[in-house]
Amino acid sequence: MLAHDNKLRSANRDECDTVLFARGASISVTYRIAGEQAETVPAFLHETILGAERLLPVAGTDHAKRLMWEFHQGRLSMIGYPPDVFLGTALARHVMADLARRCDIAVAVETALTPAAMQMARAGVGIAWVPGALAQEAIRAGELIALAEELGAVDMQLVAHRWSDGDDARLDAVWQALCGGAIRTGLT
C-alpha cells in the first residue's frame, strides 16, 4: 500500500490563507494583482513570487468574430466569476468598469472554475477571462483567440507561502522544487 501525506486542494484565496494560517496546509499557491500593494507577510510565513501570470480574455476561434461583432455593436457576452472569488474581484476592479463604459455586459453564465470558463468560451457561450498559462495550449492549437488588446487583461503574480518554522525534509524538498526557478525568494 502506498502512503502519502501530500494533498492538493483548490480554493478561493481567502480560504487558502485561512487553511494555511490554521496549519491545515503547509504551502499555499495563490494569485496577487501585480502592482497592487501586497499585504504585509506575517513573520511566521515565507513568501516566494513564483512568476507572472495574466488573466486573458479568450473566445473560441469559431465564435470570436461573432462575439467581437456583438461587442462593437454595444453588447459583450461573457462568462463571469462570482464577485466573492478572487478572479471575480480582479475583473470587477481592473476590467469591467472600463468595459461597462463601452458596452452593455451580459453575463451568459457564472462559474468559479477557470477550466469550465475556458471550455464555455471555446464553445461560444461568451468571452472568458482565464489565466494565460491555462489558455496557452488552446491558443497555440488555434482553439481559442486571446483578445487582451481590445478587451483588457489583468496582470497578476503567482505567489507561494509556507510556514517559516519547522524542520521537515520532505516539505523542504517540495518547496525547493516549487520555488527553485522563482523570481524572488525570501522572508518579506
N, C-alpha and C positions, 0 to 999 in steps of 0.2 A: 504494500500500500504506500502511495506517495503522500507525504505530508508537506504542507506549505503554510507559511504564515502571511504571505503577501496577497493582498486583495486590491483590486482596482474598482473604485466606485465613481459614478458621475453624479454631480450635484451642482446646485447654484453656488456662486462664490461665497455668499454669506454662510451657507450650510457647510461648505468646505472649511471655512475659518472656524466655525463652531466645533466641528468634529475634531479639527487639529488642536484647538485650544483645550478641549476636553480629553486630549490624548487618545481619542478614538481612531486616530490615524497618525502615522509617523511622518508622512510627507503629503503636501498638497501642491497641486499644479493648477494655477488659475490665470485668468486674463486680467490685465490692468490697461486702462486707456493711456496710450502714450501721450506724454506732455502734461498730463494732469498731476497735481501734487499727490505724491504717494503718502499713504498714512504712515505714521511712524511705526517701524517694526519693533515689537517688544524685544527686550534684551534676551529673552529666553528662546527666540527664534533666529534661525539663519535663513537668509534670503539670497536667491540667485535669480538673475534675469536670464532666462534660457534663450531668448531671442525675440525677434519682432514678428508680428502677425498682423494681418489686415482683414477686416470684416468687409468683404466684397459683395456688391450686388451682382447676381448672376441670373441668367434666364436660359431656358432650354433653347438650343440652337434653332430648332424648328419653330419656335414661338417668339423669339426675341424681336423680330421685325414687327409683328402684330402688337406685342406689349409696348414697344417703344413708340409705335404709331399712336396707340391709345394715350401714352404719356404726353406726347406732343399735342394731342387733342384735349389735354387737361385732366386726364384720369390715370392714376397709377394703381395697377392691381398688384398687390404684394402679399407675400407670406410673412406674417408678423410673429413677433415673440411677445409673450405676456409681459406687461410692464413691471412685474415683480421679479423678473430674472435679469441677470447681468446684461445679456445681449439686447433685451428689450429696452433697458435703461440706456444703454450705449447708443442705440439707434435713435431713441427719442431725443437725447441730448445733442447728438452730433450730426444727424442726417435729416430727421423728419421735419424739424422746424423749417429748414430751407425748402424742402420739397413741398410742404404744405402751402408755402407762398407761391409756388409754381403750378400746383395742380391739386385736384381732389384725390385723396388717398383712400383706396378701397382695400381693406384687409380681407382677402379672399378666405384665408384660414389662418389660425394662430396655433403655433406649436412651440414648445421649449426644446425640441430636439433638432439640432442642426442637420443631421443626416436626413431627417424627414423633410425639413425645409428645402434642402438641396434636391431631393427626389421630386418634390412637388414643383419646384422651379423647372426641373428637367422635363416634367410632364406638361408644362404650360399653364399651371394654375395661377402663377404670378411670378413676380421677381422676388428673390430671396437674398438677404444679406447673410453670407456664411463665411467662416474662416477660410482664407485663401489656401492654406495648406490642405484643407478638406476638399476644396473645389479644383485644385490644380490638375489632378489626373483627368477629370472630366473635361476641363478646359482644353488640355493638350489633346485629348481624344476627339475634340470637336463636338462634344455633347452639350456643353454649356458655353455661354459667352459672358465674359466679365464686362460690366457696364459702369465701372467706377468713374471714368472720366465725366460721364454725363449725370450720374445719379449720386455720386459721392460715396466715400468709403470711410472707415474708422480705423485709424492706426492704433494698434494695441501692442502690449508686451506680454510674453508668456513668462510667468513668474512662479518659481518653486520656493516653498518654505518647508523647513523641518525644525524640530527641536534641536537646540544647540547643545544640550546636555546629553549624557548617555554615552555608552560605550558598547555599541553593537556593530560588530564587523560586517554582518550581512547588510544592515541598513547603510553603513558607510559605503559598501560596495555598490548598492543600488543608487545612492546619492551621487557617487562619483560617476557611474555610468550615465545617469540622467544629466548631470551638470558638467561633465568633462569638457564639452565644447562651448560652454556658456559665454555670454558676452561679459558678464561681470559677476564676481562672487565676493562674498564677504559678509560680515555682520554689518547691518545698517541700522 
